[in-house]
Amino acid sequence: MNKLKNASRWLLAMALLAASGSGLAAQDLPGSAMAQQSLRPYWHVFIAYAIAIGLVLAWVVSIGKRLKDVQERLGQ
């Protein structure tokens, strides 16, 4: 019974949080203002993220190659 009370309290708290946060997600912009917005001023941010993601992927591949070399040396 105690678990049921705790679960119902948890669900009620989550429902209240979801209901109170729903107003924060919506912006009060008219439809025409939304249509005029563009992401063009942020092209440098997208390029920076692409470079960062590329560097992280290259680093992961480098780690994988070095790990493979170590495993081959230990296996012999």
C-alpha positions in Angstrom: 0.0 0.0 0.0 2.9 2.3 0.8 4.4 1.7 -2.6 1.1 2.6 -4.2 0.9 5.9 -2.3 4.5 6.8 -3.3 3.8 5.9 -6.9 0.6 8.0 -7.0 2.4 11.0 -5.4 5.2 10.7 -7.9 2.8 10.5 -10.9 0.9 13.5 -9.5 4.1 15.5 -9.2 5.2 14.6 -12.7 1.8 15.6 -14.1 1.9 18.9 -12.3 5.4 19.6 -13.6 4.4 18.7 -17.1 1.3 21.0 -16.9 3.2 23.9 -15.5 6.0 23.7 -18.0 3.8 23.5 -21.0 3.5 27.3 -21.1 7.2 27.8 -21.1 7.8 25.9 -24.3 5.5 28.0 -26.4 6.7 31.4 -27.6 4.3 34.3 -28.0 5.1 35.1 -31.5 2.5 35.8 -34.2 2.5 33.4 -37.2 4.0 36.0 -39.6 6.9 36.7 -37.3 7.6 33.0 -37.0 7.7 32.7 -40.8 10.2 35.5 -41.1 12.7 34.0 -38.7 15.8 32.4 -40.2 18.8 30.4 -39.0 21.1 32.1 -41.5 22.7 34.4 -38.9 23.9 31.2 -37.0 25.7 29.5 -39.9 29.0 29.8 -38.0 27.6 27.9 -35.0 26.6 25.0 -37.3 30.0 25.0 -38.8 31.6 25.0 -35.4 29.5 22.1 -34.3 30.3 20.2 -37.4 34.0 20.7 -36.9 33.7 19.7 -33.2 31.7 16.5 -34.1 34.2 15.6 -36.8 37.2 16.0 -34.4 35.5 13.8 -31.8 34.7 11.1 -34.3 38.3 11.2 -35.6 39.5 11.0 -32.0 37.3 7.9 -31.4 38.6 6.2 -34.6 42.1 7.0 -33.4 41.5 5.4 -30.0 40.0 2.4 -31.7 43.0 1.9 -34.0 45.4 2.2 -31.0 43.4 -0.2 -29.0 43.4 -2.7 -31.9 47.2 -2.4 -32.0 47.6 -3.0 -28.3 45.3 -6.0 -28.5 47.3 -7.5 -31.3 50.6 -7.0 -29.4 49.1 -8.6 -26.3 47.7 -11.5 -28.3 51.1 -12.5 -29.8 
